[in-house]
Amino acid sequence: MRMRKKPNLIPRMERCADYLVTDPQQWRGRWREKGTPGCELRLELGCGKGRFTCETAAAEPDVLFVAVERVPDAMVIAMERAKAAGLNNVFFIDADVARLTEFFAPGEVERIYLNFCDPWPTNRHAKRRLTHENFLRLYRQVLSDGGQIHFKTDNSGLFEWSLFQFPRAGYALGEVTRDLHENGICGVMTDYEEKFHNLGIPINRCVGTKGELPPEESAAEPEE
């Protein structure tokens, strides 16, 4: 579903210009200069309206958060949230995830969040899923040794498929749950997550920790 065009998008973006990094290539390898000394760097890929990034950044002021979002109409809301909260440890990049290695140096990132990414339900679009093995291998290029990917989705089919992808890309799986909030709210929610949780739809979550790549194999893609 396409997001409705936001009125006055350009002036709204301009009012939050301090949060938008228009030259991310220039910060490659230098992102921590924007945070506190020795800070950890975390990314959210596809931050949408930014509730998760902003609330997590507010709770962890010594961590530097960078959110990548290619839909300006969503990102402007995220930037307005960051500004309203007076955050100084969160920044935004308007770009496609496929360009990640242009913006971040090898090993520069400690953690990546993938929250409710597009499930691309048909087989022919599988390679567009942000948890496809190809994308997971791309993330390896910017993650530190032992770096993590935190993945959440309401789509059980995507989740089960993704559990097959992580090991193929050299990630050890942990904290696997198919009902994250079964015993009460766990962690910061996205707007989308709260909506579906309130409808009684269980939230799936796992953590992939970067390890050694497995030997090359010819395993077929799992069936949908």
Summary of the structure (lengths in Angstrom):
residues: 224
radius of gyration: 17.2
end to end distance: 21.9
largest distance: 51.9
contacts: 674
relative contact order: 0.14
helix: 37%
strand: 22%
